[in-house]
Amino acid sequence: MQEINEEELADIKSALKALLVKDLSLEDITPDDIKDDEILFGEGLGLDSLDAVEIVVILQRNFGLDVKDIENRKDVFHSIDTLAKYVYEKRKD
């Protein structure tokens, strides 16, 4: 198992938060308002299925990830933590 570069992971988390706020037009929320472990959908940040589609586009456009690779992977979309770890691992592949 590869060792995780915490600084690089933190950079990915920051980028993801900024992209979510900007690309999902989250009003009255700043990237700093989003906790790393906050649930993104439902009772958490309140995102919905349309936002999930946009997140897939964000990952593809900004991180070069293959969209097909994350279909049916609800666990990846749980929080910023899980999204960032997924991006980190896939960028290292």
N, C-alpha and C positions, 0 to 999 in steps of 0.2 A: 504494500500500500504506500502511495506517495505521501510525502510530508507536505502539509498545507502551509503556504506562505500567507501568514495572517495579514500582512500589509496589503498584498495583492487582493486577498478576499475582501478586506475592508474597502478597497478602491472599487471593487465590483458592486458591493452593497450600496455605496454612495452613488455610483452611476445609475444603478437600478432605481433607487428612490427618486433621483432627479428625473429620470426618464418617465417613471410612472406619473409623477405629478404633472409633468409637461404634456406627455402624449395622451394621458387619460383625462386631461383637463380637470384635475382634482381641485375644486374650489376650496378656499380657506384651509388648505393643507400645504405645508412646506415639507421638503425632504426630511428635515430634522424632526418633524412631527411623527414620522413613521418609525416605529420600533422594529428592530431586526427580527424579533420573534412574534410580531403582531400577525394574527391571522388576516389574510388579505381579503377573503370573501365572507359574505354573510355578516355575522355579528361583529367581525373584526373591522377592517378598513371599509367594508361595505361594497366591495367590487362584485360584479355580476358576470354572467357568461360572455357577454359582449366584450367586457374588459379582458377576459381570459384570451379571447381571440387577438385582441390588440397586444397583449403581453407576448404572445407567440410572435407577432410581427416585430415587436421591439427586440426580442431575442435574436431573431433572424437578421434584422437590419443592422443592429448595433454590435452584435457579438458573433455574427456569422454562423449561428447554430442552425442545423437542419431541422426544419419544422416537423417533419415526419418522425423524427427521433423522440419528440416529446408528446406526441398524441397519446391520449389515455394515460397520462402520468399526473394524476391529481396531486400526488405527494410533492411534486416539484413546485406546484403553485401554492403551497401552504403558507409560506411567509417569505420575507426578504432573505432570511437565512437559507432556506431550502433552494430558492431561486439562485442565489449567489453561489452556493456550493455546486449546483448543477452546472452553471456557467463556467465556474472555475475548473471543474473536472473535465468538461467537454472541450475547453480550450487547450487543455493539456494533452488530450488524445491525439 
